[in-house]
């Protein structure tokens, strides 16, 4: 069934629909409806094996979080959170008017605001009364994807980098609470007037985990397409992230971006080998390009680590946020 007809049958009158965004997982559309602009998504069942778990977790998060702006889920004509059509799961959201998403920050203000919003979300999720079910087994596990990489004998020039990454993986082994789980810069909508955060998006991977996953993914997304890690931008990220959470373990701040980049790089390599079953691609080979970007960032992060260590130290001392998170 055509996406426009699906929306019309389950949510209301609409005149047009068009693909929205460049997400690699779920399919997303912008809908022009009688009630205004709306967003409809199809949950990717190849990635999320149990859409029911995804929706249950999502509702727990949306009902609990009050201090961080989140998008509003729209109920169907039958007061349901989703619609199932031909075995596929769909949902609709209220459109966040005026907001725009960016792959990486252009200013320190943008970096700090986005980091603070994610950290405030983590702080609120610590008191979530419902323990969330796991939406994707092994999603953040470097060892899980690295074992697949080794089983397929995908040895490459990245092997030594991956060994260095694996050597410290115990730093992120313990859960510190519920995390966003896909904490990249593009998953926030900003105001064009003053760079305020209008909404934190893509909550499907909210799960138990270590805060370092979110920090690492945020930093990775901010610098993966840059030639180097910028001091003012990194300090803004530290300032925003450390403020709501209190003390942060500096060893995690230094290691997590490397861990996330290497984990994602290995996932791209494995998915390419398996025929692009996980990430949507324009052509076979896109996942190799994506993997190369992650490993390139990981190497730059390692090379700049002495300077990064100084910048983080300075920011933590200036902000009075040094120490270790107890959660």
C-alpha positions as CSV (number, residue, x, y, z in Angstrom):
1,X,0.0,0.0,0.0
2,X,1.3,3.5,-0.8
3,X,2.6,5.5,2.1
4,X,0.1,8.4,1.5
5,X,-2.8,6.0,1.6
6,X,-1.5,4.4,4.8
7,X,-1.4,7.8,6.5
8,X,-4.9,8.7,5.2
9,X,-6.5,5.4,6.5
10,X,-4.9,5.5,9.9
11,X,-4.2,9.2,10.8
12,X,-6.4,11.4,8.7
13,X,-6.7,13.4,5.5
14,X,-3.5,14.3,3.7
15,X,-2.7,15.7,0.3
16,X,0.9,14.8,-0.3
17,X,3.9,12.8,1.1
18,X,7.6,13.0,0.4
19,X,10.7,11.2,1.7
20,X,12.3,13.1,4.6
21,X,15.9,13.0,5.8
22,X,18.8,10.6,5.1
23,X,18.5,8.1,7.8
24,X,20.1,4.7,7.3
25,X,17.6,2.6,9.2
26,X,13.9,3.7,9.4
27,X,12.1,5.1,6.4
28,X,10.7,8.6,7.1
29,X,8.2,10.8,5.2
30,X,7.0,14.4,5.5
31,X,3.2,14.5,5.2
32,X,1.1,17.5,4.2
33,X,-2.2,16.8,6.1
34,X,-5.4,18.6,6.8
35,X,-4.1,19.3,10.3
36,X,-0.7,20.6,9.0
37,X,2.7,19.1,8.4
38,X,3.2,15.6,10.0
39,X,5.9,13.0,10.0
40,X,5.3,9.3,9.3
41,X,7.9,6.5,9.8
42,X,8.1,2.8,9.0
43,X,10.1,0.9,11.6
44,X,12.8,-1.2,10.0
45,X,12.1,-4.8,11.1
46,X,15.4,-6.1,9.8
47,X,17.1,-4.0,12.5
48,X,14.3,-3.9,15.1
49,X,13.2,-7.5,15.2
50,X,10.4,-6.7,17.7
51,X,8.7,-3.4,16.8
52,X,6.4,-3.9,19.8
53,X,9.4,-3.6,22.1
54,X,10.5,-0.4,20.4
55,X,7.1,1.2,20.7
56,X,6.7,0.1,24.4
57,X,10.1,1.5,25.3
58,X,9.4,4.7,23.3
59,X,6.1,5.3,25.2
60,X,7.9,4.8,28.6
61,X,10.4,7.5,27.6
62,X,7.9,9.9,26.2
63,X,5.7,9.7,29.2
64,X,8.6,10.1,31.7
65,X,10.7,12.9,30.3
66,X,9.5,16.4,31.0
67,X,12.5,18.7,31.1
68,X,13.8,17.9,27.6
69,X,11.8,18.8,24.5
70,X,10.8,15.6,22.6
71,X,8.6,15.2,19.6
72,X,4.9,14.3,20.2
73,X,3.7,10.9,19.0
74,X,0.3,11.1,17.2
75,X,-2.3,8.4,17.9
76,X,-4.2,6.8,15.1
77,X,-7.9,7.1,14.4
78,X,-8.4,4.1,16.8
79,X,-6.3,5.7,19.6
80,X,-3.3,3.4,18.9
81,X,0.4,4.5,19.0
82,X,1.0,2.8,15.7
83,X,-0.5,1.1,12.7
84,X,0.4,-2.4,11.3
85,X,-0.1,-2.7,7.5
86,X,0.9,-5.8,5.6
87,X,3.0,-6.8,8.6
88,X,4.9,-3.5,8.6
89,X,4.8,-1.1,11.5
90,X,4.1,2.6,11.0
91,X,3.8,5.6,13.4
92,X,3.3,9.3,13.0
93,X,4.7,12.4,14.8
94,X,3.8,16.0,15.1
95,X,6.2,18.0,12.9
96,X,8.6,20.3,14.9
97,X,8.0,23.6,13.1
98,X,11.1,25.7,12.4
99,X,13.6,23.2,13.6
100,X,16.6,22.1,11.5
101,X,19.0,19.2,11.9
102,X,22.8,19.4,11.2
103,X,25.3,16.6,10.9
104,X,27.8,18.5,13.0
105,X,28.1,21.8,14.8
106,X,29.3,25.0,13.2
107,X,29.6,27.0,16.4
108,X,30.5,26.3,20.0
109,X,27.0,27.4,21.1
110,X,25.4,24.7,18.9
111,X,27.8,22.1,20.3
112,X,27.2,23.1,23.9
113,X,23.4,23.3,23.6
114,X,23.2,19.9,21.9
115,X,25.5,18.2,24.4
116,X,23.6,19.7,27.3
117,X,20.2,18.5,25.9
118,X,21.5,14.9,25.6
119,X,23.0,15.1,29.1
120,X,19.8,16.4,30.6
121,X,17.9,13.5,28.9
122,X,20.3,11.0,30.5
123,X,19.8,12.7,33.8
124,X,16.0,12.3,33.6
125,X,16.2,8.8,32.3
126,X,18.1,7.7,35.4
127,X,14.8,7.9,37.3
128,X,12.8,6.0,34.7
129,X,10.7,3.5,36.7
130,X,10.4,1.0,33.9
131,X,13.4,-1.1,32.9
132,X,13.5,-0.9,29.2
133,X,13.6,-4.1,27.1
134,X,16.6,-4.4,24.8
135,X,15.6,-3.2,21.3
136,X,18.7,-4.6,19.5
137,X,20.9,-7.3,21.1
138,X,24.6,-6.3,21.0
139,X,23.9,-2.9,19.5
140,X,26.8,-1.2,21.4
141,X,29.0,-4.2,21.8
142,X,32.3,-3.9,20.1
143,X,33.1,-7.5,20.9
144,X,29.9,-8.7,19.3
145,X,30.6,-7.1,15.9
146,X,34.4,-7.7,16.1
147,X,33.7,-11.4,16.6
148,X,31.7,-11.4,13.4
149,X,34.4,-9.4,11.6
150,X,36.9,-12.1,12.7
151,X,34.6,-15.0,11.8
152,X,34.3,-13.6,8.2
153,X,38.1,-13.2,8.1
154,X,37.7,-9.5,7.2
155,X,41.2,-8.7,8.2
156,X,42.4,-5.3,7.1
157,X,44.8,-2.4,7.7
158,X,42.5,-1.6,10.7
159,X,43.3,-4.7,12.7
160,X,45.9,-3.0,15.0
161,X,43.5,-0.1,15.7
162,X,40.8,-2.5,16.6
163,X,43.1,-4.4,19.0
164,X,43.9,-1.1,20.7
165,X,40.2,-0.3,21.0
166,X,39.3,-3.8,22.4
167,X,42.0,-3.5,25.0
168,X,40.0,-0.9,27.0
169,X,36.5,-2.0,26.3
170,X,35.9,-2.9,30.0
171,X,35.6,0.8,30.6
172,X,32.1,0.8,29.1
173,X,31.1,-2.7,30.3
174,X,28.8,-1.6,33.1
175,X,25.4,0.1,32.7
176,X,25.1,3.5,34.3
177,X,21.4,3.8,33.5
178,X,19.2,4.4,30.5
179,X,20.9,6.1,27.5
180,X,19.7,7.6,24.3
181,X,21.7,5.0,22.3
182,X,22.0,6.9,19.0
183,X,23.4,10.2,20.3
184,X,24.6,11.8,17.1
185,X,24.4,15.5,16.5
186,X,21.9,15.1,13.7
187,X,19.3,13.6,16.1
188,X,18.6,17.1,17.5
189,X,16.5,19.9,16.0
190,X,17.8,23.4,16.6
191,X,16.2,26.8,16.3
192,X,17.7,28.8,13.5
193,X,17.3,32.1,15.5
194,X,19.3,31.2,18.6
195,X,20.5,27.6,18.3
196,X,18.1,26.5,21.1
197,X,17.3,22.8,21.1
198,X,13.7,22.3,19.9
199,X,13.6,18.5,20.1
200,X,15.7,15.4,20.7
201,X,14.8,12.8,18.1
202,X,15.2,9.1,17.4
203,X,14.6,7.4,20.7
204,X,14.2,3.9,19.3
205,X,17.5,2.8,20.7
206,X,16.9,4.0,24.3
207,X,18.2,1.2,26.5
208,X,20.3,0.4,29.5
209,X,23.9,1.3,28.9
210,X,27.0,3.3,29.9
211,X,26.8,7.1,29.4
212,X,30.1,6.8,27.5
213,X,28.3,5.4,24.5
214,X,26.3,8.6,24.2
215,X,29.3,10.8,24.8
216,X,31.4,8.9,22.3
217,X,28.8,9.0,19.6
218,X,28.2,12.7,20.1
219,X,31.9,13.5,19.8
220,X,32.3,11.1,16.8
221,X,29.4,12.7,14.9
222,X,30.8,16.2,15.6
223,X,34.2,15.6,14.2
224,X,34.0,12.6,11.8
225,X,33.9,14.8,8.7
226,X,36.5,17.3,10.0
227,X,40.2,17.2,9.4
228,X,41.0,17.5,13.1
229,X,39.3,17.9,16.5
230,X,38.8,21.5,17.3
231,X,39.6,22.7,20.8
232,X,36.8,25.2,21.2
233,X,34.2,22.8,19.9
234,X,35.4,19.9,22.0
235,X,35.5,22.1,25.1
236,X,31.9,23.2,24.4
237,X,30.8,19.6,24.1
238,X,32.5,18.8,27.5
239,X,31.0,21.8,29.1
240,X,27.5,21.0,27.9
241,X,27.6,17.3,28.7
242,X,29.3,17.6,32.1
243,X,27.0,20.3,33.5
244,X,23.8,18.3,34.1
245,X,25.6,15.0,34.9
246,X,28.1,16.2,37.5
247,X,31.4,14.3,37.7
248,X,32.6,12.5,34.6
249,X,35.4,9.9,34.4
250,X,38.0,11.4,32.2
251,X,39.3,8.0,31.0
252,X,35.9,7.4,29.5
253,X,35.7,10.8,27.9
254,X,39.0,10.0,26.2
255,X,38.2,6.5,25.2
256,X,34.5,6.4,24.3
257,X,34.8,8.3,20.9
258,X,37.4,5.8,19.8
259,X,35.2,2.9,20.9
260,X,32.1,4.1,19.2
261,X,33.9,4.9,15.9
262,X,35.6,1.5,15.8
263,X,32.3,-0.3,16.7
264,X,30.5,1.5,13.9
265,X,33.3,1.0,11.5
266,X,33.2,-2.8,12.1
267,X,29.4,-2.8,11.8
268,X,29.7,-1.2,8.4
269,X,32.3,-3.7,7.2
270,X,30.2,-6.7,8.4
271,X,27.1,-5.3,6.8
272,X,28.9,-4.8,3.5
273,X,30.1,-8.4,3.6
274,X,26.5,-9.6,4.4
275,X,25.0,-7.7,1.5
276,X,23.9,-4.5,3.1
277,X,21.2,-6.1,5.2
278,X,21.3,-3.6,8.1
279,X,22.0,-0.1,6.7
280,X,20.2,1.3,3.7
281,X,22.6,2.1,0.8
282,X,22.4,3.7,-2.6
283,X,24.8,1.2,-4.0
284,X,26.9,-1.8,-2.8
285,X,30.1,-0.3,-1.5
286,X,28.6,2.6,0.4
287,X,29.2,0.8,3.7
288,X,32.9,0.5,2.9
289,X,33.0,4.3,2.4
290,X,31.2,4.8,5.7
291,X,33.6,2.4,7.5
292,X,36.6,4.3,6.2
293,X,35.2,7.6,7.6
294,X,34.9,6.1,11.1
295,X,38.4,4.6,11.1
296,X,39.9,7.8,9.8
297,X,38.3,9.7,12.7
298,X,39.5,7.1,15.2
299,X,43.1,7.5,14.0
300,X,42.8,11.3,14.2
301,X,41.4,11.1,17.7
302,X,44.4,8.9,18.7
303,X,46.9,11.3,17.2
304,X,45.4,14.3,19.0
305,X,44.8,12.5,22.3
306,X,47.6,14.4,24.2
307,X,46.0,17.7,23.2
308,X,42.5,16.4,23.8
309,X,43.5,15.3,27.2
310,X,44.7,18.8,28.1
311,X,41.5,20.4,26.7
312,X,39.3,18.1,28.7
313,X,41.3,18.6,31.8
314,X,41.1,22.4,31.4
315,X,37.3,22.4,30.8
316,X,36.6,20.0,33.7
317,X,38.6,22.2,36.1
318,X,37.1,25.4,34.8
319,X,33.6,24.0,35.2
320,X,34.2,22.2,38.5
321,X,33.0,18.9,36.9
322,X,36.1,16.7,37.5
323,X,35.6,13.3,39.1
324,X,33.9,10.1,38.4
325,X,30.2,9.5,37.7
326,X,28.8,7.4,40.5
327,X,25.7,6.2,38.6
